[in-house]
Amino acid sequence: MSADPVDMTPVAALRERVSGSVAEVVSGQADAMHTAFLALLCSGHVLLEGVPGVGKTLLVRALSRVLDIRFGRVQFTPDLMPSDVIGTPVLRPQTGEFEFHPGPIFTDLLLADEINRAPAKTQAALLEAMQEGTVTVDGTRHPLGPHFLVFATQNPVEHEGTYSLPEAELDRFLFKITVGYPDEASELELLSRHHRDDAAPAALDAVANGDDLEAARALVERVVVSPEIVGYVASLVRATRSDALFSLGASPRAGVALVRAAKAQAATQGRDFTLPEDVQHVWLPTLRHRIQLDPGAEVEGLLADEALSRALSSVAVPR
């Protein structure tokens, strides 16, 4: 712990306000909402995977609404061109000069819907934006703003007409969140809300703004990570490289992402220091898209989350 403790109450309070408000329209996705909020605290991009109709788009719309930040959506299709996302220079006859016309990427929360339906060229157009927070058109760099994040969705069961995301792009996502079906009680609540016609994100009031989010991010940066926790993270990511269940283990960037996410998790719990359980809490969403299973393990029906859980349990927890 630091000699001068930092009050993380504002971060925990912001999380409570946001989750409580989002829950008014999104039923049964509390874990997905919490993990998405951690990504916002880390300025990290998110890959949302789930079958159609489980609330992926609704979750992102609701988050933008309650945080009072801009929302943009692009439906990715096989014929989508990079200029359809980034924008394009337009000739102005009055001046005879080209003027840049911004595309839908110039927003705060960009929902890249069914991102794996676009070809690699269009997906690659997102890489600079996701890594640098800028786009370059005709040699001119255009900043995207401090709140810019990509929340991309993909369907895990429909593969016809889709393109696998390249590893370099996958690695730009802080989390891969799996959005499943709600439990019975949540589904009943969802049906009741839609029957009353009060389940639209437009019905939500903002409970915070961009300044509140930036202040929370600044506090997260001050969360202490002890040498023991750093060593624990290093041991975990290295365990995936030596485990026969994986043909591709976690990269050093995965370890950096794991530390960032653990700091955000600690802050939402009102602590200014990380614990092993913070690392464990964010282990699966941070790593599941950054590893590849050994073909033999896949043939046996082993899932990435199961293999990662085994790797997690194989490393001694610092005391």
C-alpha positions in Angstrom: 0.0 0.0 0.0 1.1 3.6 -0.6 2.2 5.8 2.2 -0.4 8.3 1.3 -3.7 6.5 0.5 -5.7 7.7 -2.5 -9.5 7.9 -2.0 -11.0 5.6 -4.7 -14.6 6.3 -3.5 -15.4 8.4 -6.6 -14.5 5.5 -8.9 -16.6 3.0 -6.9 -19.5 5.5 -6.7 -19.3 6.2 -10.5 -19.4 2.4 -11.1 -22.5 2.1 -8.9 -24.3 4.9 -10.6 -23.5 3.7 -14.1 -24.4 0.0 -13.5 -27.6 0.9 -11.7 -28.7 3.1 -14.5 -27.7 0.7 -17.3 -29.6 -2.1 -15.4 -32.8 -0.2 -16.0 -32.8 -1.3 -19.7 -30.2 -4.1 -19.9 -31.4 -7.2 -18.0 -29.2 -10.1 -16.9 -25.8 -8.8 -18.1 -24.3 -7.4 -14.9 -20.9 -9.1 -15.4 -20.7 -7.9 -19.0 -21.6 -4.4 -17.9 -19.0 -4.4 -15.2 -16.3 -5.6 -17.5 -17.3 -3.0 -20.1 -17.0 -0.3 -17.5 -13.5 -1.5 -16.6 -12.6 -1.1 -20.2 -13.9 2.5 -20.1 -11.7 3.2 -17.1 -8.7 1.8 -18.9 -9.5 3.5 -22.2 -9.5 0.0 -23.7 -11.4 -1.4 -26.7 -13.8 -4.3 -26.3 -14.8 -7.2 -28.5 -18.3 -8.4 -27.6 -19.2 -11.9 -28.7 -22.7 -13.4 -28.4 -25.5 -14.6 -30.5 -28.0 -12.0 -31.9 -30.5 -10.6 -29.5 -28.7 -10.8 -26.2 -28.3 -7.1 -25.8 -24.8 -6.3 -27.1 -25.8 -3.2 -29.0 -28.2 -2.1 -26.2 -25.4 -2.3 -23.6 -23.1 0.0 -25.6 -25.9 2.5 -26.3 -26.9 2.5 -22.7 -23.3 3.2 -21.5 -23.0 6.1 -23.9 -26.3 7.5 -22.7 -25.7 7.4 -19.0 -22.1 8.8 -19.4 -23.4 11.5 -21.8 -20.8 10.8 -24.5 -21.3 10.4 -28.2 -22.4 7.1 -29.8 -21.7 6.0 -33.3 -22.6 2.8 -35.1 -21.2 1.2 -38.3 -22.7 -2.0 -39.7 -19.8 -3.9 -41.1 -20.5 -5.7 -44.4 -18.3 -7.4 -47.0 -18.5 -4.4 -49.3 -17.7 -1.8 -46.6 -14.7 0.4 -47.6 -12.2 2.1 -45.3 -13.4 5.5 -46.4 -17.0 4.5 -45.3 -15.6 4.3 -41.7 -12.8 7.0 -41.7 -14.2 9.5 -44.1 -13.0 11.0 -47.4 -11.9 14.3 -48.9 -14.6 16.1 -50.8 -14.0 18.6 -53.5 -15.6 22.0 -52.9 -16.4 23.6 -56.2 -16.5 27.1 -54.7 -12.8 26.9 -53.7 -11.5 24.1 -55.9 -10.0 22.5 -52.8 -10.6 19.2 -51.1 -12.1 19.3 -47.6 -12.1 16.3 -45.4 -15.5 14.9 -44.6 -15.3 12.9 -41.3 -16.7 9.4 -41.2 -18.7 7.7 -38.4 -15.4 6.8 -36.6 -15.3 10.4 -35.3 -17.3 9.7 -32.1 -16.7 8.6 -28.6 -18.1 5.1 -28.4 -18.0 3.5 -31.8 -20.1 0.3 -32.2 -18.5 -1.8 -34.9 -21.4 -4.2 -35.5 -20.4 -7.6 -36.8 -16.9 -6.5 -37.3 -15.8 -9.9 -38.7 -18.1 -9.4 -41.8 -15.8 -6.7 -43.2 -12.7 -7.7 -45.3 -9.2 -7.3 -43.8 -8.6 -4.0 -45.6 -11.5 -2.3 -43.8 -10.6 -3.9 -40.5 -7.1 -2.7 -40.9 -8.4 0.8 -41.2 -9.3 0.6 -37.5 -5.9 -0.3 -36.3 -4.4 3.2 -36.3 -7.5 4.6 -34.7 -7.5 1.9 -32.0 -3.8 2.2 -31.3 -3.1 5.9 -31.8 -6.4 7.6 -31.4 -6.0 9.3 -34.7 -6.7 8.6 -38.4 -4.5 9.7 -41.3 -6.0 10.8 -44.6 -3.8 12.1 -47.4 -0.9 12.6 -45.0 -2.9 14.6 -42.5 -3.6 13.2 -39.0 -7.0 13.8 -37.5 -7.4 13.2 -33.7 -10.4 11.3 -32.5 -10.8 12.7 -29.0 -10.0 11.5 -25.5 -13.1 9.3 -25.1 -12.8 7.4 -28.4 -13.2 3.6 -28.0 -14.3 0.8 -30.2 -16.9 -1.7 -29.0 -17.0 -4.4 -31.7 -19.5 -7.3 -31.9 -19.3 -10.6 -33.5 -21.6 -13.7 -33.8 -19.8 -16.9 -32.6 -22.1 -19.3 -34.4 -22.5 -17.9 -37.9 -19.3 -18.1 -40.0 -20.6 -17.8 -43.6 -19.5 -14.6 -45.2 -17.2 -13.7 -42.3 -13.4 -13.0 -42.0 -11.3 -14.0 -39.1 -9.9 -11.0 -37.3 -6.1 -10.8 -37.7 -4.0 -11.4 -34.5 -2.7 -7.8 -34.6 -6.2 -6.5 -34.5 -7.4 -8.9 -31.8 -4.4 -7.8 -29.6 -5.7 -4.2 -29.7 -8.8 -5.2 -27.8 -8.3 -5.0 -24.0 -11.2 -7.4 -23.4 -13.2 -10.0 -25.2 -16.5 -10.2 -23.4 -18.8 -13.1 -24.0 -22.5 -12.1 -23.7 -24.7 -15.0 -23.0 -28.4 -15.6 -22.4 -29.9 -14.0 -19.3 -31.2 -16.1 -16.4 -34.9 -16.9 -16.1 -35.6 -14.0 -13.6 -33.8 -11.5 -15.8 -35.5 -12.7 -18.9 -38.9 -12.3 -17.3 -38.0 -8.8 -16.3 -36.8 -8.0 -19.8 -40.1 -9.2 -21.3 -42.0 -7.1 -18.8 -40.1 -4.0 -19.7 -40.6 -4.4 -23.4 -44.3 -5.0 -22.7 -44.4 -1.6 -20.9 -42.4 0.0 -23.7 -39.8 1.4 -21.2 -36.7 -0.5 -22.2 -35.2 2.0 -24.7 -31.8 3.6 -23.9 -33.4 7.0 -24.8 -35.4 6.7 -21.6 -32.2 6.9 -19.5 -30.9 10.0 -18.0 -27.2 10.8 -17.9 -25.7 10.1 -14.4 -22.2 11.3 -15.3 -20.2 13.0 -18.1 -16.9 12.8 -19.9 -15.2 14.9 -17.2 -16.3 12.4 -14.5 -14.9 9.6 -16.6 -11.6 11.3 -17.1 -11.3 12.0 -13.4 -12.0 8.3 -12.6 -9.3 7.3 -15.2 -6.8 9.6 -13.4 -7.5 7.9 -10.1 -7.1 4.5 -11.6 -3.6 5.5 -12.8 -2.7 6.0 -9.1 -3.6 2.5 -8.0 -0.5 0.8 -6.5 0.7 -2.5 -8.0 3.2 -4.2 -5.7 6.2 -6.2 -6.9 4.4 -9.3 -5.8 1.5 -8.6 -8.1 3.8 -7.8 -11.0 5.5 -11.1 -10.4 2.2 -12.9 -10.3 1.1 -11.4 -13.6 4.4 -12.3 -15.2 4.2 -15.9 -14.0 0.6 -16.2 -15.3 1.4 -15.0 -18.8 4.5 -17.1 -19.0 2.5 -20.2 -17.8 0.5 -20.0 -21.0 3.6 -20.2 -23.1 4.9 -23.4 -21.5 1.5 -25.1 -21.2 1.0 -27.8 -23.8 -2.7 -26.8 -24.1 -1.7 -23.7 -25.9 -0.1 -23.4 -29.4 0.2 -19.6 -28.9 0.7 -18.2 -25.4 0.1 -14.7 -24.1 2.4 -11.9 -25.3 4.1 -9.3 -23.0 1.3 -6.8 -24.1 -1.2 -9.2 -22.6 0.6 -8.8 -19.3 0.5 -5.0 -19.5 -3.2 -5.2 -20.3 -3.7 -7.5 -17.3 -2.0 -5.1 -14.9 -4.1 -2.1 -16.3 -7.3 -4.1 -15.9 -6.5 -5.2 -12.4 -5.9 -1.6 -11.4 -9.3 -0.6 -12.6 -10.9 -3.6 -10.9 -9.3 -2.6 -7.6 -10.5 1.0 -8.0 -14.1 0.0 -8.5 -13.8 -1.9 -5.2 -12.7 1.3 -3.5 -9.1 0.3 -3.1 -5.9 2.1 -4.1 -3.9 -1.1 -4.3 -4.3 -4.3 -6.2 -4.8 -7.8 -4.8 -4.4 -11.2 -6.5 -8.1 -11.5 -6.8 -8.2 -8.4 -9.0 -5.9 -10.1 -11.4 -8.0 -13.3 -11.3 -11.2 -11.3 -11.9 -10.0 -9.9 -15.2 -7.9 -12.9 -16.3 -10.4 -14.5 -18.7 -11.7 -11.4 -20.6 -8.1 -10.1 -21.0 -6.6 -13.4 -22.2 -9.3 -15.4 -24.1 -8.7 -13.6 -27.4 -4.9 -13.5 -27.1 -4.1 -17.2 -27.0 -4.6 -20.1 -29.3 -5.4 -23.6 -28.2 -3.3 -26.6 -29.3 -5.2 -28.4 -32.1 -5.2 -31.6 -30.0 -6.9 -29.7 -27.1 -9.5 -28.4 -29.5 -10.2 -31.8 -30.9 -10.9 -33.0 -27.4 -13.5 -30.2 -27.0 -11.5 -28.0 -24.6 -12.6 -24.4 -24.6 -10.2 -21.4 -24.3 -11.8 -20.4 -20.9 -11.3 -23.9 -19.5 -7.6 -24.0 -20.6 -7.0 -20.5 -19.2 -8.7 -21.5 -15.9 -6.3 -24.4 -15.6 -3.3 -22.2 -16.3 -4.6 -19.7 -13.6 -4.9 -22.5 -11.0 -1.4 -23.8 -11.8 0.4 -20.6 -10.6 1.0 -20.0 -6.9 -0.9 -17.0 -5.5 1.2 -14.5 -3.7 0.4 -13.9 0.0 
